[in-house]
Amino acid sequence: MRIAITGGTKGMGRAIAESFAEKGAEIAVAERNPKGLELMRTDFESRFPDVNLITAKADLSKKEEVLHFANIFKEQWDGLDI
């Protein structure tokens, strides 16, 4: 399963990412805060070493950054489930 999450480094987004990681999903996370993305990657590499985690700094209120996020995971995946 492949899932895209916005604002996934904290709160509900983070909880959703962790829940899907426990099930072995591939996860793409967009977040405005690069430090949050770095911390999440470090944590997931430790806790979920077999999960493919794609992270991208993106402000989704800006169209060009939405397109950038979409292109990042489109390069690696042939589709998205959630």
N, C-alpha and C positions, 0 to 999 in steps of 0.2 A: 504494500500500500504506500502511496506517495501523497504527502500532505504539505500544504503551504500554510504558514501561520504568520500573521502580522502582529507586531508587538509581542513576540514570543519569548522575550528574555526575562519577563517577570509577570507576576499575577496570574490571571486566567490563561493567558497565552502560554506561559511557561508550564503551568499544570497540564495543559492539553498536550504540549510537546513531550513532556515526561511520560504521560499516559500512553501516547502512541509509540514512543521509544521503547517502552516496556514490552510492546507487542511486536517490535522489530520493524516498524515503519521507517521509510525514508522521509526525511523532514527538511523542508526549506523554510528558513526563518528570515523575515525582514524586520529591521529595527533601526531607529534613527541613531541610537547610541552605540558606537563601535566598541566601547569598553564592555558594555553588556554582552555584545556578541562574542567578544574574546573570552569573557568569563564563562559564558554558556558553553562554548566550544570546549574549553578546558574541562569543565564539569562533565559534559556528555562523553568526551573521550575516555574519561575515567570510569564513569558509571555505565555507559552504553557503548562499549568499544566496537561493536559490530554494526552500529547504526550509521547510515550515511546521512550526515548533517550538512546541509548547505546553508551558509549564512551570508547575508548581504546587508550592508548599510543602505537604508532606503527611507526616505520621507515620502510616504504614500499619498501625501496631499499634492505631490508634484508628479505630473504625468510622465515626465522623462525618467523619474526614478522608479515608478511603477513598471514601465517598460523595461528598464534595466534589470529589475528583480525578476520579471518574467523571463527575460532572455537568459539569465544565469541558470535557472533550473531547466529551461527548454533545451539548453546545450547538453545537459546530462541525462534528462529523462524524456521519454517519448509520450508522456501524458501525466495527468494529475488526477488523483482520486478525490481529494478533499481540499 
